[in-house]
């Protein structure tokens, strides 16, 4: 299996690409997104920051569940894949059966992870570092998000020649990734064919 799980600062990884947990307008946001934009500014100054902002502006929009790619403009990883996960509007801790809305969110997050792997293949990138998409201000339940991340990557990597590092921003987040899927998350995912 070509999946590594560890704790770290995504902006420092030297994989072929790192993933930004982006918003649909591809603007600087908080969390991982803000950290990546700030790291570009720290590495290359206002010029590099402006180039990243302009590159995102030129693309203009990325739908939820999809991903786009730009250069990193000076980070250790040469490319940034901007993946847009869903904003969770379901129950805080879903149990039993997923609602129609929750199923839509699960499918959108899975689609974002698939889009990342496929962009890597399309651009001949052999390694990528991915954060826990949608689990910050987008409020996706972390256990369920971790299960989606690990399961989608496992399935996609049976065909794709890409090494994936799933990175937690702290030990708690990493422990959740390493323990995925929990029995409850596996039960929930089974309702959408995983």
C-alpha positions as CSV (number, residue, x, y, z in Angstrom):
1,X,0.0,0.0,0.0
2,X,1.3,3.4,-1.0
3,X,-0.3,5.3,1.9
4,X,1.7,6.8,4.8
5,X,0.0,8.5,7.8
6,X,1.9,10.9,9.9
7,X,1.8,14.2,11.9
8,X,3.3,17.3,10.3
9,X,3.2,20.7,8.7
10,X,1.9,20.2,5.2
11,X,3.7,23.3,3.9
12,X,7.1,21.7,4.5
13,X,6.6,18.4,2.6
14,X,8.8,17.7,-0.4
15,X,6.3,15.5,-2.2
16,X,5.5,16.4,-5.8
17,X,2.3,18.2,-4.6
18,X,0.6,19.2,-1.4
19,X,-3.1,19.6,-1.1
20,X,-4.8,22.8,-0.1
21,X,-8.2,22.3,1.6
22,X,-9.6,25.1,-0.6
23,X,-12.9,27.0,-0.9
24,X,-14.7,27.1,-4.2
25,X,-13.5,30.6,-5.0
26,X,-9.9,29.6,-4.5
27,X,-9.3,32.5,-2.1
28,X,-7.1,32.6,0.9
29,X,-9.0,31.1,3.8
30,X,-8.3,29.9,7.3
31,X,-6.8,26.6,8.6
32,X,-4.7,24.7,6.0
33,X,-5.6,27.1,3.3
34,X,-4.3,30.1,5.2
35,X,-1.2,28.2,6.3
36,X,-0.3,27.4,2.7
37,X,-0.8,30.9,1.4
38,X,1.2,32.3,4.4
39,X,4.0,29.8,3.7
40,X,4.2,30.9,0.1
41,X,4.5,34.5,1.3
42,X,7.2,33.5,3.8
43,X,9.1,31.5,1.1
44,X,8.9,34.0,-1.7
45,X,7.6,37.3,-0.4
46,X,4.8,39.3,-1.8
47,X,5.7,38.4,-5.4
48,X,5.2,34.7,-4.8
49,X,2.0,35.3,-2.8
50,X,0.7,37.5,-5.7
51,X,1.5,34.8,-8.2
52,X,-0.4,32.2,-6.3
53,X,-3.3,34.5,-5.8
54,X,-3.3,35.3,-9.5
55,X,-3.1,31.7,-10.5
56,X,-6.1,30.9,-8.4
57,X,-7.9,34.0,-9.7
58,X,-7.3,32.9,-13.3
59,X,-9.0,29.5,-12.5
60,X,-11.7,31.5,-10.7
61,X,-13.8,28.6,-9.4
62,X,-13.6,24.9,-8.4
63,X,-16.8,23.0,-7.7
64,X,-17.3,21.1,-4.4
65,X,-15.9,17.6,-4.9
66,X,-13.4,18.6,-7.5
67,X,-9.7,19.8,-7.5
68,X,-7.4,22.0,-9.6
69,X,-3.7,22.5,-9.7
70,X,-1.3,25.4,-9.6
71,X,2.5,25.8,-9.1
72,X,3.4,26.3,-5.5
73,X,5.6,29.4,-6.2
74,X,8.4,28.5,-3.9
75,X,7.3,25.8,-1.4
76,X,9.3,22.5,-1.1
77,X,6.5,20.7,-3.1
78,X,6.5,22.2,-6.6
79,X,2.7,22.0,-7.0
80,X,-0.4,22.7,-4.9
81,X,-3.6,20.8,-5.6
82,X,-6.6,22.8,-4.4
83,X,-9.4,20.4,-3.4
84,X,-12.8,21.6,-2.4
85,X,-14.6,19.5,0.2
86,X,-18.2,20.0,1.3
87,X,-19.4,22.1,4.2
88,X,-21.0,19.6,6.6
89,X,-24.6,20.5,7.4
90,X,-25.6,17.1,8.8
91,X,-25.7,15.8,12.4
92,X,-22.6,16.4,14.6
93,X,-22.1,12.7,15.2
94,X,-24.1,10.7,12.6
95,X,-25.1,7.2,13.6
96,X,-27.4,4.5,12.2
97,X,-28.4,5.6,8.8
98,X,-27.1,8.6,6.8
99,X,-29.6,11.2,5.8
100,X,-29.9,12.2,2.1
101,X,-28.0,15.4,2.9
102,X,-25.2,13.4,4.7
103,X,-24.9,11.0,1.8
104,X,-24.4,13.9,-0.5
105,X,-21.6,15.3,1.7
106,X,-19.9,11.9,1.9
107,X,-20.0,11.5,-1.9
108,X,-18.7,15.0,-2.4
109,X,-15.7,14.4,0.0
110,X,-15.0,11.1,-1.7
111,X,-15.1,12.8,-5.0
112,X,-12.5,15.4,-3.9
113,X,-10.1,12.7,-2.8
114,X,-10.6,10.9,-6.2
115,X,-10.0,14.2,-8.0
116,X,-6.7,14.7,-6.2
117,X,-5.4,11.2,-7.2
118,X,-6.5,11.7,-10.8
119,X,-4.9,15.1,-11.0
120,X,-1.6,13.6,-9.8
121,X,-1.9,10.9,-12.6
122,X,-2.8,13.5,-15.2
123,X,0.2,15.6,-14.3
124,X,2.7,12.7,-13.8
125,X,3.0,13.5,-10.1
126,X,4.2,10.5,-8.1
127,X,3.7,11.7,-4.6
128,X,1.2,13.9,-2.8
129,X,0.6,15.0,0.8
130,X,-3.1,15.5,1.8
131,X,-4.6,17.1,4.9
132,X,-7.9,16.2,6.5
133,X,-10.1,18.0,4.0
134,X,-13.4,19.6,5.3
135,X,-12.7,18.8,9.0
136,X,-11.8,22.3,10.1
137,X,-14.2,25.2,9.6
138,X,-16.3,23.0,7.2
139,X,-17.2,20.8,10.3
140,X,-17.1,17.4,8.6
141,X,-17.1,14.7,11.4
142,X,-13.5,13.7,11.7
143,X,-14.0,9.9,12.1
144,X,-16.1,9.8,9.0
145,X,-13.8,12.1,7.1
146,X,-10.8,9.9,8.0
147,X,-12.6,6.8,6.9
148,X,-13.4,8.4,3.5
149,X,-9.8,9.6,3.1
150,X,-8.3,6.2,3.8
151,X,-10.8,4.2,1.9
152,X,-10.9,6.3,-1.3
153,X,-7.1,6.4,-1.4
154,X,-6.9,2.7,-0.8
155,X,-9.3,2.0,-3.7
156,X,-7.8,4.6,-6.1
157,X,-4.2,3.4,-5.4
158,X,-4.9,-0.1,-6.7
159,X,-4.7,1.5,-10.1
160,X,-2.8,4.8,-9.7
161,X,1.0,4.9,-9.3
162,X,1.0,7.6,-6.6
163,X,2.4,7.6,-3.1
164,X,0.0,9.3,-0.7
165,X,0.9,10.9,2.7
166,X,-2.2,11.6,4.8
167,X,-1.0,14.2,7.3
168,X,-2.6,15.2,10.6
169,X,-1.9,18.6,12.0
170,X,-1.5,17.1,15.5
171,X,-1.2,13.7,17.1
172,X,-5.0,13.4,17.8
173,X,-5.8,14.0,14.2
174,X,-3.1,11.4,13.1
175,X,-4.4,8.8,15.6
176,X,-7.9,9.2,14.1
177,X,-6.5,8.7,10.6
178,X,-4.5,5.6,11.7
179,X,-7.6,4.1,13.3
180,X,-9.8,4.6,10.3
181,X,-12.3,3.4,9.6
182,X,-14.0,3.0,13.0
183,X,-16.8,0.4,13.0
184,X,-19.4,3.1,13.0
185,X,-17.8,5.0,10.1
186,X,-17.4,1.7,8.2
187,X,-21.1,1.1,8.7
188,X,-22.0,4.6,7.5
189,X,-19.7,4.3,4.4
190,X,-21.3,0.9,3.5
191,X,-24.5,2.8,2.9
192,X,-22.8,4.6,-0.1
193,X,-21.0,1.6,-1.5
194,X,-17.7,1.7,0.4
